[in-house]
C-alpha cells in the first residue's frame, strides 16, 4: 500500500532528522558551557514530529543529560528538562527545570554554613557539622544535625539536634545550645550559583 509506505518513509526521515538535531543541539550546548564548566552533553528532542515542531518555531520538550559535567573540576551530574525551546537561539526558553547532584566534597567547596567550623557531612535526610557558641563568656563546641529546605535563592538549614563536644568541665550546655540553634533556620545563600530567574525548589540529602 503506497500510503503505508509513505507513512513509514516519513517516520524514518523524521527519526533521522531528530537524531541529527539532537547531535547539533548537544554540540551547541557544549560550546556554550560557562567558564569552568566541562563535560559531554546528550540531547533528546521529545514530542511529536521534529519537522512539524521546527516549522512551528519551537520544540515542545528537550531533555539534556550531562552525567560527566564538572564545575571547576568538581563532579556535578546534571539533567535538564526544557519546555518551549525556540528554534531561534536568541529567544529565551519558556520553562526549565534541572536536577544537579553534588557529592560531599563538591557541596563543601560551594556552600558555607553560617557558624560552622568544619565541613558538612551528609547523612540520610540530614547533614551535620561542627560549630561553636559563646555562652556567658565561655566557648562551647558542638556537633549539630540539620534538615535542608529549599527557599528560592536560599537553602534553609533547620537544626534538629546538637551535642556538646567540648566546654567547661562540670557544666552541661546541651539544652542551651539546642535552644539557641532551634530559634531560626540557618540561611545559606546560593544565588551566586544560579542563573537569573532560577530558584531552588527541592533538596534531597542522601
C-alpha positions in Angstrom: 0.0 0.0 0.0 1.5 3.3 -1.1 0.1 5.3 1.8 1.6 2.9 4.3 5.0 3.0 2.6 4.9 6.8 2.5 4.0 6.8 6.2 6.9 4.6 7.1 9.2 6.7 5.0 8.0 9.9 6.7 8.7 8.3 10.2 12.2 7.2 9.1 13.0 10.6 7.8 11.7 12.3 10.9 13.7 9.9 13.2 16.8 10.6 11.2 16.3 14.4 11.4 15.6 14.0 15.2 18.9 12.2 15.7 20.7 14.9 13.6 19.0 17.7 15.5 19.9 16.1 18.9 23.6 15.9 17.9 23.7 19.5 16.6 22.0 20.8 19.8 24.4 18.9 22.0 27.3 20.4 20.2 25.9 23.9 20.6 25.3 23.5 24.3 28.8 22.1 24.9 30.2 25.2 23.1 28.2 27.5 25.3 29.1 26.0 28.7 30.2 28.7 31.1 33.8 29.1 32.0 35.0 26.4 34.4 32.2 24.0 33.4 33.2 21.0 31.3 31.7 17.7 30.2 29.8 16.0 27.4 26.1 16.6 26.8 23.4 14.3 25.4 20.3 15.9 24.0 17.0 14.3 23.0 14.1 16.2 21.5 10.9 14.8 22.8 7.3 15.0 21.5 5.8 14.6 18.0 7.3 15.1 14.6 10.5 17.1 14.7 9.7 18.5 11.3 6.4 19.9 12.4 7.9 21.2 15.7 10.6 23.0 13.7 8.1 24.5 11.4 6.1 25.8 14.3 9.1 27.6 15.6 9.7 25.8 18.9 10.2 22.3 20.3 7.8 21.2 23.0 10.4 19.5 25.2 14.1 19.0 25.1 15.9 16.7 27.6 19.6 17.4 28.3 21.7 14.9 30.2 25.3 15.7 31.3 26.4 12.8 33.6 30.1 13.8 33.4 29.6 17.5 34.0 32.2 19.2 36.2 32.2 22.6 37.8 35.7 23.8 38.5 36.8 20.2 38.4 34.1 19.0 40.8 31.5 16.5 39.7 28.1 17.9 39.2 26.0 15.4 37.1 23.0 17.4 35.7 19.7 16.6 34.0 17.7 19.4 32.4 14.2 19.4 31.0 13.5 22.5 28.8 10.0 23.2 27.6 9.1 25.6 24.8 12.6 25.8 23.2 12.6 28.3 20.3 14.4 27.5 17.1 15.7 31.0 17.4 18.5 30.6 19.9 18.4 34.3 20.8 14.9 33.8 22.3 14.5 32.5 25.9 13.2 29.1 26.7 9.7 29.1 28.2 10.5 26.9 31.2 13.4 24.9 32.5 13.8 22.5 35.4 17.1 20.9 36.3 18.4 18.3 38.8 22.0 18.7 39.9 23.8 16.1 42.0 26.7 17.3 44.3 28.8 14.9 46.4 30.1 15.9 49.8 33.3 17.3 48.5 31.6 19.5 45.9 29.0 20.7 48.4 31.6 21.8 50.9 33.6 23.6 48.2 30.5 25.7 47.2 28.4 26.0 50.4 29.5 27.5 53.7 27.2 27.1 56.7 27.0 30.1 59.0 28.8 29.4 62.2 30.2 26.1 61.1 33.9 25.3 61.9 34.0 22.1 60.0 33.0 20.6 56.7 29.4 19.4 56.3 28.9 15.6 56.5 25.9 14.2 54.5 23.6 11.7 56.1 20.3 10.1 55.2 17.9 13.1 55.1 20.1 15.3 57.3 23.5 16.8 57.3 25.8 17.5 60.2 28.6 20.0 61.1 30.7 21.2 64.0 30.1 24.7 65.4 30.9 26.8 68.5 28.9 29.1 70.6 29.9 31.7 73.2 27.9 31.3 76.4 28.4 33.5 79.4 31.9 34.3 78.1 32.7 30.6 77.7 33.2 28.8 74.4 31.2 25.7 73.8 31.8 23.4 70.9 29.0 21.2 69.5 28.1 18.8 66.7 24.8 19.7 65.1 22.5 17.8 62.7 20.1 19.7 60.4 17.5 19.3 57.7 17.8 21.3 54.5 14.9 23.1 52.9 14.8 24.9 49.5 13.8 28.5 49.7 14.4 30.1 46.3 17.8 31.7 46.3 18.5 30.4 49.8 18.8 27.0 51.4 17.5 26.9 55.0 19.1 24.6 57.5 16.9 23.8 60.4 19.0 22.2 63.3 17.2 19.1 64.7 19.7 18.3 67.5 23.0 19.3 68.9 25.5 17.5 71.1 28.1 19.4 73.1 31.6 18.1 72.3 33.7 20.5 74.3 33.2 23.1 77.0 33.8 24.0 80.6 34.3 21.0 82.9 31.3 20.1 85.0 28.8 22.1 83.0 26.4 20.8 80.5 25.2 23.3 78.0 23.5 20.8 75.7 20.0 22.1 76.4 21.1 25.8 76.0 22.8 25.1 72.6 19.8 23.2 71.3 17.5 26.1 72.3 19.8 28.7 70.6 20.1 26.7 67.4 16.4 26.0 67.3 15.4 29.7 67.3 15.6 30.1 63.5 16.9 28.3 60.4 20.4 29.0 59.3 20.2 30.6 55.8 22.8 29.6 53.2 22.7 31.9 50.1 23.2 30.1 46.8 22.1 33.0 44.5 25.6 33.4 43.1 25.4 29.9 41.6 22.1 30.3 40.0 21.2 32.0 36.6 18.8 35.0 36.9 15.3 33.9 37.5 16.2 30.4 38.7 15.2 29.2 42.2 16.0 26.0 44.2 12.7 24.2 44.7 13.7 20.9 46.2 16.6 19.3 48.0 17.2 15.6 48.8 20.1 14.7 51.1 21.5 11.2 51.0 
